[in-house]
Amino acid sequence: MALGLAYAWVLAPVEYVEADPSRLRADFKAGYREAIAASYSAAGDLGRARARLALLADPDPPQALNAQAQQMLAAGENFSLVEQVAQLAADIVSTPQVAPPLTVALAATASGSPQGSPSTATVAAMPTQAPASIATPTPRPTQTATPTPGPGFVLIEQKTVCDEDLGASLLQIIVLDSRRRQVPGVELIVTWNGGEDHFFTGFKPELGNGFADFEMEADLVYAARVGAGGAPVSNLAPPPCSGDGGASFPGSLLLTFAQP
Amino acid sequence: MRGIVSRLLFPLALGIGLGLLYGWVIQPAQVVDVTPASLRADYRNDYVLIVAEAFAGDQNTALAAERLGILGTEPPDEIVLAALEYARQHSFTAPEVDVLQQLLTAMQTYEPSPAQT
């Protein structure tokens, strides 16, 4: 029996030829997500994008998308592709899923029989027979955030943050679109005497998709702008703050940029 | 001789048979890292539709061919042609068939650069 098991499990295991996307290898799942994001970018069908992402069975699809966007940024991939992935994550988070469960019009498969399909309770998220058929009843969203980095973003608020728990003097930045939704994947540029740093919103999704921060040094003055063409906000330095015991400490700044 | 068969070979064959039954039917090995080439037909064709929709937006032929490439070693135009036939047989909507047709046309005329081959 051990010989039989060894042959069946190791030497000649059952070959899956009708797998679902949740079984894909991680790198193929990433490619799948990227294609879904690109499709969403072109077609604007958020309901369908949600349903397709559900096929990958990620525990938290927006988080998976954000993580992937960050990995793509780190890998130096095409920024427009990164934007598409981050934008899909942002739109999923910002748009409640209000659509009722979709009625999937089942089309006969080539063999004409069900093929180990998921339960009907999850059919809204996991089309089993003809995924394309979900297109018709899916409402097309009318609002899509436009994360275009550049001169469109202007400073709308600057606040001093006195929070010793932050542990450092941070230049915190939030980027909003014209509808005041946080925008991930936007390039931020911070300059100081003798230095410059580029970073992107969305690397700390737990603090908001349009959030980014930068650690300031107490004896330097900084300027920040959104994208290469953005108007710089200058004279940024750690503000003096007073702690509970009256002791002073360098605080942080919170800048909010938005599209008009 | 019959004693050897009944005492050794028959139990051996029975054990192997039971092992195969258990390993192939009752508790087959769980494969979780499959390639897109193993996707079921409907998922595979929906993936091609995803690529076609993305192509309709960016018109990036090379990127579309690259995305189709993960489905296997078949030429991209054959992959799209198969998806288009599937779409027609399974009542995909007219816009879906249209974007697949556009992708097919692009793939039929696509020639990868030497660096991409």
Contacts between the chains, C-beta under 8 A, distances in Angstrom:
chain1	res1	chain2	res2	distance
A	1	B	15	3.9
A	1	B	16	6.9
A	1	B	18	5.1
A	1	B	19	4.1
A	1	B	22	7.7
A	2	B	15	7.5
A	2	B	19	6.5
A	3	B	12	8.0
A	3	B	15	7.1
A	3	B	16	5.2
A	3	B	19	6.3
A	4	B	15	6.4
A	4	B	16	4.0
A	4	B	17	6.5
A	4	B	18	6.3
A	4	B	19	2.0
A	4	B	20	4.4
A	4	B	21	7.6
A	4	B	22	7.4
A	4	B	23	6.4
A	5	B	19	4.1
A	5	B	20	7.9
A	5	B	22	6.4
A	5	B	23	4.8
A	6	B	19	7.6
A	7	B	16	7.6
A	7	B	19	7.2
A	7	B	20	6.5
A	7	B	23	7.2
A	8	B	19	6.3
A	8	B	20	5.0
A	8	B	22	7.2
A	8	B	23	2.4
A	8	B	24	4.8
A	8	B	28	7.5
A	8	B	29	7.5
A	9	B	23	4.8
A	9	B	28	8.0
A	9	B	29	4.7
A	10	B	29	7.9
A	13	B	23	7.7
A	13	B	28	6.9
A	13	B	29	3.9
A	13	B	31	7.0
A	14	B	24	5.7
A	14	B	28	3.9
A	14	B	29	6.2
A	14	B	31	7.7
A	16	B	31	5.0
A	16	B	34	5.6
A	16	B	38	5.4
A	17	B	38	5.6
A	18	B	38	7.5
A	18	B	39	7.7
A	18	B	40	4.0
A	18	B	41	7.6
A	19	B	31	7.5
A	19	B	34	4.5
A	19	B	38	4.6
A	19	B	39	5.7
A	19	B	40	6.5
A	19	B	43	7.9
A	20	B	39	7.3
A	20	B	40	6.4
A	20	B	43	6.0
A	21	B	39	6.7
A	21	B	43	5.7
A	21	B	47	7.8
A	23	B	31	6.7
A	23	B	32	5.3
A	23	B	33	7.5
A	23	B	34	4.8
A	23	B	38	7.8
A	24	B	33	7.6
A	24	B	34	6.0
A	24	B	35	7.4
A	24	B	36	6.4
A	24	B	39	7.8
A	25	B	33	4.1
A	25	B	34	6.8
A	25	B	35	6.6
A	26	B	33	7.7
A	28	B	35	6.3
A	28	B	36	5.4
A	28	B	70	6.0
A	31	B	36	8.0
A	31	B	67	6.7
A	31	B	70	5.8
A	32	B	36	7.6
A	32	B	47	6.9
A	32	B	50	7.9
A	35	B	47	7.0
A	35	B	50	4.7
A	35	B	51	5.7
A	35	B	54	5.8
A	35	B	67	5.4
A	36	B	50	5.9
A	38	B	50	7.8
A	38	B	53	7.8
A	38	B	54	3.4
A	38	B	57	6.7
A	38	B	58	6.7
A	39	B	50	4.6
A	39	B	51	7.7
A	39	B	53	3.9
A	39	B	54	4.7
A	39	B	57	7.6
A	41	B	54	7.4
A	41	B	57	5.8
A	41	B	58	7.9
A	42	B	53	5.4
A	42	B	54	5.6
A	42	B	55	8.0
A	42	B	56	5.4
A	42	B	57	2.3
A	42	B	58	6.9
A	43	B	53	5.0
A	43	B	56	7.5
A	43	B	57	7.2
A	52	B	46	7.2
A	52	B	50	6.7
A	55	B	43	6.9
A	80	B	58	8.0
A	105	B	91	7.7
A	107	B	90	4.1
A	107	B	91	5.9
A	108	B	90	7.6
A	109	B	41	6.7
A	109	B	42	6.7
A	110	B	41	6.0
A	115	B	40	6.2
A	127	B	42	7.5
A	127	B	46	7.7
A	128	B	42	7.5
A	129	B	42	5.8
A	130	B	42	5.5
A	130	B	90	5.0
A	130	B	91	7.7
A	130	B	92	7.7
A	131	B	42	5.7
A	131	B	43	6.5
A	131	B	45	7.9
A	131	B	46	3.6
A	131	B	49	7.8
A	132	B	45	7.2
A	132	B	46	5.6
A	132	B	49	5.4
A	132	B	87	6.7
A	132	B	90	7.3
A	132	B	92	4.8
A	132	B	93	7.5
A	132	B	96	5.6
A	133	B	90	7.4
A	133	B	91	7.1
A	133	B	92	7.3
A	135	B	92	7.9
A	135	B	93	5.7
A	135	B	95	8.0
A	135	B	96	6.3
A	136	B	93	6.1
